[in-house]
Amino acid sequence: MPMKNIDRLKKMDWPKHLILMFWTALIILPTLWVVMNSLKTSGSILTDPYALPVPPHVENYQNAWEDAGLGRGFLNSIYLTILSVFFIVLFSAMPAYILARKVFTGRKFVYYFFISGLMFPTFVAMVPLFLLMTKLNLLDNHFGLLLVYTAYSLPFTIFILFAFFRSLPKSLEEAALMDGAGPYRTFFSVMLPLAKPGLISAAIFNVVGIWNEYVLALILIQSPELKTLPVSVANLMLVMQYKTDWGALYAGLIMSIIPVIIIYLIFQKQLASNTTAGAVKE
C-alpha cells in the first residue's frame, strides 16, 4: 500500500482513537476515585475528596467485611455464582447441541421458543414468581434462588452455545459415531470439549450477570445471613444515611467489583477471540 494511503488512513483513525480515549477515561477515573476514597477516613473524604490517601486506611476494608456484614454477602455471592453458572452451562449445552446438530420436526419452533425468553422482562414475573416460590417452600433459601437464576439464564446461554455447536465440523461427530461412540459419549467426550471456547464465553457472561444481580436476590431472600453481595452493599448504603463511615462504603463497592475485574483480566484475550468463533460455519 502506498505511503500516502497509509498516512490518509492514520489521519482518518485519530477521531476514533480520541473517542476511545475519552470513553476509557470516563470509565477509569470514577473507579480510581472510589479506590482512593476507600483508603481514606470519612473526614478526609468530606473535606478533600480528591486528595491522595496518605496514609492509606486499609482498615476500611476490614470494617466493611466484618462490621457491615459484606463478608457474608461476598461468600454467598461466590457460592451462588459458581453453582448457578455450572448448572446454566450444563443444562444449556444439551439443548443447544441437539438444536444445532440434529434434524427433527419442530426444531425451529423449539429454538425460537427458547430464544423468546430473551424478550421476557424480569419485572413482569416478579409477583407470580414470588407466589410460586412461596407455595413451593423455596422462598428465602439459596436453592430457590439458584433455580431462578438457572431458568432466567437459559435462553441467552442457549443462544450463544447454539452458534458454537453449529460451527463445529460434522466430520468429527461422524468419526466418533463410526468408532462406536453413542450419543452421550459423543456429546460429553467429543463435542463438549470442542465447544470449550463457547462454554467459557457463556460462563463469563453469566458470572458477570449473576454476580451483579440485585432484584431477584432482594425479593426472594429475606434472611440477612443469606443475602448476596449486591443486596448487602445496598443495605450498607442505607445505613450510611445514619452513620458516617464513608470509607467502609467505598471499600464495599470496590470489593463488589474486584472479582469481575479479575475474571475479565484473566480471560479477556480468550473472550475477545471466542466472541466471533461461532460465526464461522463449515
DAJODA-V615116 format. One record per helix or strand. SS is the DSSP state (A for helix, B for strand). FROM is the first residue (numbers start at 1). LEN is the number of residues. Records with the same first field share a line. If there is no record, write none. Layout:
SS->FROM-LEN ; FROM-LEN
This chain:
A->3-35 ; 42-6 ; 59-9 ; 70-32 ; 107-13 ; 122-14 ; 142-26 ; 170-9 ; 183-12 ; 196-16 ; 215-6 ; 224-3 ; 229-11 ; 246-29 ; 277-3
